[in-house]
Amino acid sequence: MSKVYRIGIIGCGGIANGKHLPSLSRLNNVELVAFCDIVLDRAEAAASKYGIEEAKVYSDYKELLQDQSIDIIHVLTPNDSHAEISIASLEAGKHVMCEKPMAKTAADAKRMMETAKRTGKKLTIGYNNRFREDSLYLKQVCEAGELGNIYFAKAHAVRRRAVPTWGVFLDEEKQGGGPLIDIGTHALDLTLWMMDNYKPKIVLGTTYHELSRKENAANAWGPWDPEKFTVEDSAFGMIVMENGATIMLESSWALNTLDIDEAKCTLSGSEGGADMKNGLRINGEKFSRLYTNEIELNSGGVAFYDGKKEQAPDVEMRRWIEAIDQDKDPVVTPEQAYVVSRILEALYESAKLGKAVYLD
């Protein structure tokens, strides 16, 4: 790569500082030149730690977008502003990475996708779990046809007690939902990607508020305020695809269970199966005998050395910049992310109506 890409960050909260900024700062062909947040102190702190010396700070993203020297925008704000900011950024001639989920509503996600097509700018969504070592290996297995026709799958996003009590996570108006749209979206994206199936037909969903009403509840980040917990604490669903394949989706921030898995999937195909529940395991039948293969993903083998590894967000950012530099599709396309949003919205609608929702 010969070009150095200038990046602007809109939203300088937890996901920016925990994922995007550290990983982007490790790339030698990008410069972090502009930072925007409605809380100016957050933008200033991010600029001071990660920005170039002359980095600019804004509290209004529209002012940032006027800088024609910026090539790429990362949209790291609450869900309800994803579409507005992403569309404005694309219209301003910038490539855009938007954090997951694509948008609060499927209609907004569709507008983002259509704007990217019309402007010719690249748009991707931050589904970083695709870039884990186990995910990348399993994707190769699926693409090689080793599982055959994948006709049944489970998307896992279950926490026992890990409700995010900061920011706007508990605010339905800002986020559009709770664990389903927050972490269920990762598991669903991963599962659809492995199956390479983006044609949903029927969706049946349920949502629950069983534990969110409890006072002084045990929680990884301290007790939540039941009065502010306006989203579901758990949600479940069944998705039937046009080709007859079935996906079971489970998501929770708080659930009385010992079966804890997040951003994982289980796949069952005509030639074999796979799951991520206890490491990566491939199963099947060979010579009239059943087998289970545990995939060794560590590249070490030498005392005190496990091999050099990139973390998933590092791979995600590197491949995003490569897609721009080499003018190819990003790993996560807007068309794929739009289908995830359609299914999530249909699950919420089904839960509200108490019946299945049919998608044309």
NULUM-223897 format. One record per residue (C-alpha): residue number from 1; residue in three letters; x, y, z. Coordinates in Angstrom, 2 decimals, decimal comma. Each point is the difference from the previous one (the first is absolute). Layout:
! NULUM-223897
<atom NUM; "Ala"; <X; Y; Z>>
...
END
This chain:
! NULUM-223897
<atom 1; "Met"; <0,00; 0,00; 0,00>>
<atom 2; "Ser"; <1,41; 3,37; -1,00>>
<atom 3; "Lys"; <-2,84; 2,28; 1,11>>
<atom 4; "Val"; <-0,46; 1,10; 3,60>>
<atom 5; "Tyr"; <-3,70; 0,20; 0,82>>
<atom 6; "Arg"; <-1,34; 2,80; 2,15>>
<atom 7; "Ile"; <-2,69; -1,15; 2,43>>
<atom 8; "Gly"; <-2,61; 1,89; 1,97>>
<atom 9; "Ile"; <-1,64; -1,50; 3,08>>
<atom 10; "Ile"; <-3,60; 0,90; 0,87>>
<atom 11; "Gly"; <-0,83; -1,22; 3,50>>
<atom 12; "Cys"; <2,89; -0,28; 2,47>>
<atom 13; "Gly"; <-1,53; -2,24; 2,66>>
<atom 14; "Gly"; <0,62; -3,58; 1,07>>
<atom 15; "Ile"; <-0,02; -1,76; -3,38>>
<atom 16; "Ala"; <2,33; 2,63; -1,46>>
<atom 17; "Asn"; <2,55; -0,27; 2,79>>
<atom 18; "Gly"; <-0,41; -3,72; 0,57>>
<atom 19; "Lys"; <0,16; -1,16; -3,61>>
<atom 20; "His"; <0,36; 2,41; -2,91>>
<atom 21; "Leu"; <2,62; 2,46; 1,20>>
<atom 22; "Pro"; <2,53; -2,51; 1,41>>
<atom 23; "Ser"; <-0,22; -2,17; -3,12>>
<atom 24; "Leu"; <0,14; 2,89; -2,46>>
<atom 25; "Ser"; <2,97; 1,48; 1,83>>
<atom 26; "Arg"; <1,97; -3,19; -0,72>>
<atom 27; "Leu"; <-0,31; 0,47; -3,77>>
<atom 28; "Asn"; <2,79; 1,92; -1,70>>
<atom 29; "Asn"; <-2,07; 1,20; -2,97>>
<atom 30; "Val"; <-2,67; 1,99; 1,87>>
<atom 31; "Glu"; <-0,10; 3,28; 1,86>>
<atom 32; "Leu"; <-2,64; 0,82; 2,60>>
<atom 33; "Val"; <-0,60; 3,64; -0,85>>
<atom 34; "Ala"; <-3,43; 0,96; 1,39>>
<atom 35; "Phe"; <-2,06; -0,91; 3,05>>
<atom 36; "Cys"; <-3,61; 0,87; 0,75>>
<atom 37; "Asp"; <-2,20; -0,59; 3,03>>
<atom 38; "Ile"; <-2,97; 1,85; 1,50>>
<atom 39; "Val"; <2,07; -0,02; 3,21>>
<atom 40; "Leu"; <2,97; 2,03; -1,17>>
<atom 41; "Asp"; <2,26; -1,25; 2,80>>
<atom 42; "Arg"; <-0,24; -3,53; -1,39>>
<atom 43; "Ala"; <1,02; 1,15; -3,47>>
<atom 44; "Glu"; <2,92; 1,97; 1,43>>
<atom 45; "Ala"; <1,19; -2,97; 2,06>>
<atom 46; "Ala"; <-0,13; -2,33; -3,02>>
<atom 47; "Ala"; <1,80; 2,52; -2,19>>
<atom 48; "Ser"; <2,70; 0,46; 2,60>>
<atom 49; "Lys"; <0,63; -3,75; 0,29>>
<atom 50; "Tyr"; <-0,46; -1,18; -3,58>>
<atom 51; "Gly"; <-0,04; 2,99; -2,35>>
<atom 52; "Ile"; <2,75; 1,54; -2,08>>
<atom 53; "Glu"; <1,52; 3,17; 1,44>>
<atom 54; "Glu"; <-2,31; 2,33; -1,94>>
<atom 55; "Ala"; <-3,16; -2,11; 0,48>>
<atom 56; "Lys"; <-3,22; 1,99; 0,17>>
<atom 57; "Val"; <-2,78; -0,36; 2,55>>
<atom 58; "Tyr"; <-3,73; 0,57; -0,56>>
<atom 59; "Ser"; <-3,29; -0,25; 1,86>>
<atom 60; "Asp"; <-2,05; 0,15; -3,24>>
<atom 61; "Tyr"; <0,62; -2,77; -2,52>>
<atom 62; "Lys"; <-1,27; 2,18; -2,86>>
<atom 63; "Glu"; <2,95; 2,34; 0,49>>
<atom 64; "Leu"; <2,42; -2,92; -0,08>>
<atom 65; "Leu"; <-1,45; -1,24; -3,29>>
<atom 66; "Gln"; <0,84; 3,32; -1,66>>
<atom 67; "Asp"; <3,69; -0,97; 0,11>>
<atom 68; "Gln"; <0,59; -1,24; -3,53>>
<atom 69; "Ser"; <3,36; -1,49; 0,88>>
<atom 70; "Ile"; <-1,62; -2,76; 2,08>>
<atom 71; "Asp"; <-0,28; -3,30; -1,88>>
<atom 72; "Ile"; <-1,78; -2,24; 2,51>>
<atom 73; "Ile"; <-2,52; 0,44; 2,79>>
<atom 74; "His"; <-0,64; -2,41; 2,88>>
<atom 75; "Val"; <-3,49; 0,41; 1,46>>
<atom 76; "Leu"; <0,10; -1,12; 3,64>>
<atom 77; "Thr"; <-3,15; 1,54; 1,46>>
<atom 78; "Pro"; <-3,25; -1,41; 1,48>>
<atom 79; "Asn"; <-2,11; -2,05; -2,39>>
<atom 80; "Asp"; <-2,62; 2,66; -0,67>>
<atom 81; "Ser"; <2,54; 2,30; -1,69>>
<atom 82; "His"; <1,85; -2,61; -2,10>>
<atom 83; "Ala"; <-2,02; 0,63; -3,14>>
<atom 84; "Glu"; <-0,07; 3,80; 0,19>>
<atom 85; "Ile"; <3,75; 0,35; 0,49>>
<atom 86; "Ser"; <1,01; -2,80; -2,39>>
<atom 87; "Ile"; <-2,17; 1,36; -2,81>>
<atom 88; "Ala"; <1,33; 3,54; 0,51>>
<atom 89; "Ser"; <3,56; -1,36; -0,03>>
<atom 90; "Leu"; <-0,56; -1,96; -3,22>>
<atom 91; "Glu"; <-1,60; 3,06; -1,59>>
<atom 92; "Ala"; <3,07; 1,99; 1,01>>
<atom 93; "Gly"; <2,17; -2,38; -2,03>>
<atom 94; "Lys"; <1,39; -2,09; 2,86>>
<atom 95; "His"; <0,30; -3,76; 0,36>>
<atom 96; "Val"; <-1,81; -1,12; 3,15>>
<atom 97; "Met"; <0,42; -2,66; 2,65>>
<atom 98; "Cys"; <-3,04; 0,05; 2,30>>
<atom 99; "Glu"; <-0,15; -1,98; 3,21>>
<atom 100; "Lys"; <-2,52; -2,80; 0,31>>
<atom 101; "Pro"; <-2,91; -0,26; -0,31>>
<atom 102; "Met"; <-0,28; 1,72; -3,37>>
<atom 103; "Ala"; <-2,88; 2,18; 1,20>>
<atom 104; "Lys"; <-2,83; 0,15; 2,50>>
<atom 105; "Thr"; <-2,53; -0,95; -2,71>>
<atom 106; "Ala"; <0,11; -2,04; -3,18>>
<atom 107; "Ala"; <-1,28; 2,99; -1,98>>
<atom 108; "Asp"; <2,95; 2,08; 1,17>>
<atom 109; "Ala"; <2,40; -2,84; -0,81>>
<atom 110; "Lys"; <-1,45; -0,16; -3,51>>
<atom 111; "Arg"; <0,51; 3,75; -0,46>>
<atom 112; "Met"; <3,65; -0,41; 1,01>>
<atom 113; "Met"; <0,48; -2,84; -2,48>>
<atom 114; "Glu"; <-1,65; 1,93; -2,82>>
<atom 115; "Thr"; <2,07; 3,12; 0,72>>
<atom 116; "Ala"; <3,22; -2,00; -0,16>>
<atom 117; "Lys"; <-1,02; -1,38; -3,39>>
<atom 118; "Arg"; <-0,97; 3,40; -1,33>>
<atom 119; "Thr"; <3,14; 1,82; 1,20>>
<atom 120; "Gly"; <2,39; -2,79; -0,89>>
<atom 121; "Lys"; <1,57; 0,18; 3,45>>
<atom 122; "Lys"; <0,76; -3,07; 2,08>>
<atom 123; "Leu"; <-2,12; -0,80; 3,04>>
<atom 124; "Thr"; <0,63; -2,74; 2,53>>
<atom 125; "Ile"; <-1,41; -0,91; 3,41>>
<atom 126; "Gly"; <2,06; -0,88; 3,08>>
<atom 127; "Tyr"; <-0,67; -3,72; 0,36>>
<atom 128; "Asn"; <3,47; -0,70; 1,39>>
<atom 129; "Asn"; <-0,73; -3,60; 1,04>>
<atom 130; "Arg"; <0,38; -1,08; -3,61>>
<atom 131; "Phe"; <3,70; 0,76; 0,38>>
<atom 132; "Arg"; <0,77; -2,35; 2,90>>
<atom 133; "Glu"; <2,31; -2,90; -0,77>>
<atom 134; "Asp"; <-2,69; -2,60; 0,59>>
<atom 135; "Ser"; <-2,48; 1,89; -2,18>>
<atom 136; "Leu"; <2,43; 0,37; -2,91>>
<atom 137; "Tyr"; <0,91; -3,70; 0,17>>
<atom 138; "Leu"; <-3,62; -1,14; 0,16>>
<atom 139; "Lys"; <-0,87; 2,25; -2,94>>
<atom 140; "Gln"; <2,63; -1,84; -2,07>>
<atom 141; "Val"; <-1,52; -3,32; 1,07>>
<atom 142; "Cys"; <-3,44; 1,17; -1,12>>
<atom 143; "Glu"; <1,26; 1,43; -3,29>>
<atom 144; "Ala"; <1,80; -3,26; -0,76>>
<atom 145; "Gly"; <-3,33; -1,81; 0,29>>
<atom 146; "Glu"; <1,16; -2,26; 2,82>>
<atom 147; "Leu"; <-3,28; 0,43; 1,87>>
<atom 148; "Gly"; <-2,12; -0,40; -3,14>>
<atom 149; "Asn"; <-3,39; 1,73; 0,02>>
<atom 150; "Ile"; <-0,31; 1,79; 3,34>>
<atom 151; "Tyr"; <-3,70; -0,38; 0,77>>
<atom 152; "Phe"; <-0,06; 0,54; 3,79>>
<atom 153; "Ala"; <1,92; 2,46; 2,13>>
<atom 154; "Lys"; <-0,01; 1,66; 3,40>>
<atom 155; "Ala"; <1,16; 3,56; 0,65>>
<atom 156; "His"; <1,19; 0,41; 3,61>>
<atom 157; "Ala"; <0,17; 3,30; 1,90>>
<atom 158; "Val"; <-0,68; -0,94; 3,62>>
<atom 159; "Arg"; <1,32; 1,74; 3,09>>
<atom 160; "Arg"; <-1,00; -1,12; 3,48>>
<atom 161; "Arg"; <0,25; 3,43; 1,63>>
<atom 162; "Ala"; <1,80; 2,64; -2,04>>
<atom 163; "Val"; <-2,35; 2,92; -0,59>>
<atom 164; "Pro"; <1,81; 3,13; -1,26>>
<atom 165; "Thr"; <-1,10; 2,71; 2,41>>
<atom 166; "Trp"; <1,86; 2,94; -1,56>>
<atom 167; "Gly"; <-0,80; 2,23; -2,94>>
<atom 168; "Val"; <-3,37; -0,55; -1,70>>
<atom 169; "Phe"; <-0,06; -3,80; -0,15>>
<atom 170; "Leu"; <-3,17; -0,22; 2,10>>
<atom 171; "Asp"; <-1,79; 2,73; -1,98>>
<atom 172; "Glu"; <-2,35; -1,54; -2,58>>
<atom 173; "Glu"; <-0,49; 3,31; -1,80>>
<atom 174; "Lys"; <3,74; 0,43; -0,61>>
<atom 175; "Gln"; <0,93; -3,63; -0,61>>
<atom 176; "Gly"; <-3,09; -1,62; -1,46>>
<atom 177; "Gly"; <0,24; -2,96; 2,36>>
<atom 178; "Gly"; <2,15; -1,88; 2,49>>
<atom 179; "Pro"; <2,12; -3,15; -0,31>>
<atom 180; "Leu"; <-1,60; -1,06; -3,28>>
<atom 181; "Ile"; <1,13; 3,09; -1,90>>
<atom 182; "Asp"; <3,20; 0,37; 2,05>>
<atom 183; "Ile"; <1,61; -3,45; 0,14>>
<atom 184; "Gly"; <-2,56; -2,18; -1,78>>
<atom 185; "Thr"; <0,87; 1,97; -3,11>>
<atom 186; "His"; <3,60; -1,29; 0,15>>
<atom 187; "Ala"; <-1,08; -3,64; 0,32>>
<atom 188; "Leu"; <-2,55; 0,33; -2,79>>
<atom 189; "Asp"; <2,48; 1,69; -2,34>>
<atom 190; "Leu"; <2,58; -2,71; 0,67>>
<atom 191; "Thr"; <-2,52; -2,78; -0,66>>
<atom 192; "Leu"; <-1,37; 1,45; -3,23>>
<atom 193; "Trp"; <3,54; 0,61; -1,24>>
<atom 194; "Met"; <1,03; -3,61; 0,65>>
<atom 195; "Met"; <-3,12; -1,28; -1,75>>
<atom 196; "Asp"; <0,34; 2,57; -2,81>>
<atom 197; "Asn"; <-3,77; 0,25; 0,16>>
<atom 198; "Tyr"; <-1,65; 3,43; -0,02>>
<atom 199; "Lys"; <-3,56; -0,83; -1,04>>
<atom 200; "Pro"; <-2,25; -0,15; 3,08>>
<atom 201; "Lys"; <-3,63; -1,03; -0,45>>
<atom 202; "Ile"; <-1,70; -0,40; 3,40>>
<atom 203; "Val"; <0,98; 1,41; 3,40>>
<atom 204; "Leu"; <-1,45; -0,87; 3,43>>
<atom 205; "Gly"; <1,33; 1,87; 3,03>>
<atom 206; "Thr"; <-0,56; 0,42; 3,73>>
<atom 207; "Thr"; <1,38; 2,63; 2,39>>
<atom 208; "Tyr"; <0,01; 0,03; 3,81>>
<atom 209; "His"; <0,23; 2,47; 2,87>>
<atom 210; "Glu"; <0,15; -2,60; 2,76>>
<atom 211; "Leu"; <3,24; 1,01; 1,77>>
<atom 212; "Ser"; <0,24; 3,67; -0,95>>
<atom 213; "Arg"; <-2,51; 0,96; 2,70>>
<atom 214; "Lys"; <2,10; -1,36; 2,86>>
<atom 215; "Glu"; <1,62; 2,38; 2,50>>
<atom 216; "Asn"; <3,66; -0,30; 1,01>>
<atom 217; "Ala"; <0,58; -2,81; -2,50>>
<atom 218; "Ala"; <3,33; -1,78; -0,37>>
<atom 219; "Asn"; <1,69; 1,38; -3,10>>
<atom 220; "Ala"; <3,50; 0,24; -1,46>>
<atom 221; "Trp"; <-0,21; 3,80; -0,07>>
<atom 222; "Gly"; <-1,99; 0,51; 3,17>>
<atom 223; "Pro"; <-3,76; 0,06; 0,57>>
<atom 224; "Trp"; <-2,20; 1,55; -2,65>>
<atom 225; "Asp"; <-2,78; 2,49; 0,63>>
<atom 226; "Pro"; <-3,30; -1,81; -0,79>>
<atom 227; "Glu"; <-1,63; 3,34; -0,80>>
<atom 228; "Lys"; <2,53; 0,67; -2,76>>
<atom 229; "Phe"; <0,05; -3,58; -1,36>>
<atom 230; "Thr"; <-2,45; 0,61; -2,86>>
<atom 231; "Val"; <1,30; -2,71; -2,37>>
<atom 232; "Glu"; <-0,37; -3,79; 0,17>>
<atom 233; "Asp"; <2,34; -2,01; 2,22>>
<atom 234; "Ser"; <-0,15; -3,02; -2,34>>
<atom 235; "Ala"; <-1,35; -0,89; -3,42>>
<atom 236; "Phe"; <-0,31; -3,15; -2,07>>
<atom 237; "Gly"; <-1,01; -0,80; -3,51>>
<atom 238; "Met"; <-0,35; -2,42; -2,87>>
<atom 239; "Ile"; <0,81; 1,04; -3,56>>
<atom 240; "Val"; <-1,01; -2,15; -2,96>>
<atom 241; "Met"; <1,82; 0,79; -3,24>>
<atom 242; "Glu"; <-1,39; -0,20; -3,53>>
<atom 243; "Asn"; <1,88; -3,25; -0,65>>
<atom 244; "Gly"; <-1,49; -1,58; 3,16>>
<atom 245; "Ala"; <3,03; 0,41; 2,25>>
<atom 246; "Thr"; <-0,78; 0,82; 3,64>>
<atom 247; "Ile"; <1,92; 2,22; 2,43>>
<atom 248; "Met"; <-0,69; 0,12; 3,74>>
<atom 249; "Leu"; <1,18; 3,24; 1,62>>
<atom 250; "Glu"; <0,52; 0,50; 3,74>>
<atom 251; "Ser"; <1,06; 3,26; 1,63>>
<atom 252; "Ser"; <0,07; 1,29; 3,56>>
<atom 253; "Trp"; <1,69; 2,49; 2,28>>
<atom 254; "Ala"; <-1,55; -1,62; 3,07>>
<atom 255; "Leu"; <-1,25; -3,58; 0,09>>
<atom 256; "Asn"; <-0,07; -2,75; 2,59>>
<atom 257; "Thr"; <2,26; -2,40; -1,86>>
<atom 258; "Leu"; <3,44; -1,56; 0,19>>
<atom 259; "Asp"; <0,18; -0,42; -3,78>>
<atom 260; "Ile"; <1,90; 3,19; -0,88>>
<atom 261; "Asp"; <1,14; 0,72; -3,55>>
<atom 262; "Glu"; <0,39; 3,29; -1,84>>
<atom 263; "Ala"; <0,53; 0,67; -3,71>>
<atom 264; "Lys"; <0,16; -3,69; -0,86>>
<atom 265; "Cys"; <-1,87; -2,35; -2,30>>
<atom 266; "Thr"; <-0,81; -3,67; -0,41>>
<atom 267; "Leu"; <-0,40; -1,36; -3,53>>
<atom 268; "Ser"; <-1,55; -3,26; -1,24>>
<atom 269; "Gly"; <0,45; -0,96; -3,61>>
<atom 270; "Ser"; <-0,62; -2,98; -2,26>>
<atom 271; "Glu"; <3,69; -0,98; 0,09>>
<atom 272; "Gly"; <1,10; 1,13; 3,44>>
<atom 273; "Gly"; <-0,49; 2,39; 2,88>>
<atom 274; "Ala"; <1,94; 2,56; 2,01>>
<atom 275; "Asp"; <-0,27; 2,00; 3,18>>
<atom 276; "Met"; <1,91; 2,69; 1,88>>
<atom 277; "Lys"; <-1,27; -0,85; 3,47>>
<atom 278; "Asn"; <3,17; -1,64; 1,35>>
<atom 279; "Gly"; <2,66; 1,18; -2,36>>
<atom 280; "Leu"; <-0,61; -0,74; -3,68>>
<atom 281; "Arg"; <-1,20; -3,53; -0,68>>
<atom 282; "Ile"; <-0,86; -1,67; -3,30>>
<atom 283; "Asn"; <-2,09; -3,17; 0,11>>
<atom 284; "Gly"; <-1,22; -2,57; -2,50>>
<atom 285; "Glu"; <0,09; -3,59; -1,20>>
<atom 286; "Lys"; <2,83; -1,79; -1,80>>
<atom 287; "Phe"; <0,35; -3,66; -0,91>>
<atom 288; "Ser"; <-3,21; -0,78; 1,93>>
<atom 289; "Arg"; <1,38; 1,60; 3,17>>
<atom 290; "Leu"; <-0,76; 3,33; 1,66>>
<atom 291; "Tyr"; <2,81; 2,46; 0,60>>
<atom 292; "Thr"; <0,59; 3,28; 1,81>>
<atom 293; "Asn"; <3,03; 2,11; -0,93>>
<atom 294; "Glu"; <1,17; 2,75; 2,32>>
<atom 295; "Ile"; <1,77; 2,66; -2,02>>
<atom 296; "Glu"; <3,30; 1,23; 1,46>>
<atom 297; "Leu"; <0,15; 3,74; -0,63>>
<atom 298; "Asn"; <3,12; 0,78; 2,04>>
<atom 299; "Ser"; <3,11; 0,39; -2,12>>
<atom 300; "Gly"; <2,47; -0,42; 2,84>>
<atom 301; "Gly"; <1,56; -3,32; 0,94>>
<atom 302; "Val"; <3,09; 1,68; 1,41>>
<atom 303; "Ala"; <0,51; 0,58; 3,71>>
<atom 304; "Phe"; <-1,07; 3,48; 1,13>>
<atom 305; "Tyr"; <-1,19; 0,95; -3,48>>
<atom 306; "Asp"; <-3,50; -0,36; -1,39>>
<atom 307; "Gly"; <0,67; 1,53; -3,39>>
<atom 308; "Lys"; <-0,75; 3,46; -1,30>>
<atom 309; "Lys"; <-3,70; 0,76; -0,23>>
<atom 310; "Glu"; <-2,18; 2,82; -1,19>>
<atom 311; "Gln"; <-3,11; 0,61; 2,06>>
<atom 312; "Ala"; <-3,33; -0,04; -1,86>>
<atom 313; "Pro"; <-0,43; 3,82; 0,00>>
<atom 314; "Asp"; <3,52; 0,39; -1,40>>
<atom 315; "Val"; <-0,81; -2,36; -2,87>>
<atom 316; "Glu"; <-3,33; 1,76; -0,53>>
<atom 317; "Met"; <1,59; 3,44; -0,34>>
<atom 318; "Arg"; <2,86; -1,22; -2,17>>
<atom 319; "Arg"; <-2,32; -1,75; -2,45>>
<atom 320; "Trp"; <-2,36; 2,98; -0,08>>
<atom 321; "Ile"; <2,80; 2,31; -1,07>>
<atom 322; "Glu"; <1,22; -2,62; -2,50>>
<atom 323; "Ala"; <-3,48; -0,12; -1,56>>
<atom 324; "Ile"; <0,14; 3,75; -0,58>>
<atom 325; "Asp"; <3,60; -0,02; -1,21>>
<atom 326; "Gln"; <-0,57; -2,92; -2,38>>
<atom 327; "Asp"; <-3,51; 1,11; -1,02>>
<atom 328; "Lys"; <-1,70; -3,26; 0,95>>
<atom 329; "Asp"; <-3,05; -0,89; 2,06>>
<atom 330; "Pro"; <0,46; 0,15; 3,77>>
<atom 331; "Val"; <-0,31; -3,28; 1,89>>
<atom 332; "Val"; <-3,28; 1,22; 1,50>>
<atom 333; "Thr"; <-2,13; 1,38; -2,82>>
<atom 334; "Pro"; <-2,94; 2,36; 0,58>>
<atom 335; "Glu"; <-2,29; -2,47; -1,77>>
<atom 336; "Gln"; <0,85; -2,69; 2,55>>
<atom 337; "Ala"; <-0,35; 2,34; 2,97>>
<atom 338; "Tyr"; <-3,37; 1,22; -1,29>>
<atom 339; "Val"; <-1,37; -3,56; 0,11>>
<atom 340; "Val"; <1,14; -0,29; 3,63>>
<atom 341; "Ser"; <-1,92; 3,19; 0,80>>
<atom 342; "Arg"; <-3,10; -1,27; -1,82>>
<atom 343; "Ile"; <0,00; -3,20; 2,03>>
<atom 344; "Leu"; <0,59; 1,78; 3,32>>
<atom 345; "Glu"; <-2,87; 2,39; -0,68>>
<atom 346; "Ala"; <-2,28; -2,89; -1,01>>
<atom 347; "Leu"; <0,86; -1,85; 3,24>>
<atom 348; "Tyr"; <-0,99; 3,04; 2,06>>
<atom 349; "Glu"; <-3,16; 0,41; -2,07>>
<atom 350; "Ser"; <-0,89; -3,67; 0,42>>
<atom 351; "Ala"; <0,49; 0,21; 3,77>>
<atom 352; "Lys"; <-2,26; 3,05; 0,15>>
<atom 353; "Leu"; <-2,73; -1,52; -2,18>>
<atom 354; "Gly"; <0,21; -3,47; 1,52>>
<atom 355; "Lys"; <0,15; -1,69; -3,38>>
<atom 356; "Ala"; <2,38; -0,83; -2,83>>
<atom 357; "Val"; <1,07; 2,69; -2,44>>
<atom 358; "Tyr"; <0,39; -0,81; -3,69>>
<atom 359; "Leu"; <2,72; 1,82; -1,95>>
<atom 360; "Asp"; <-0,42; 0,56; -3,73>>
END
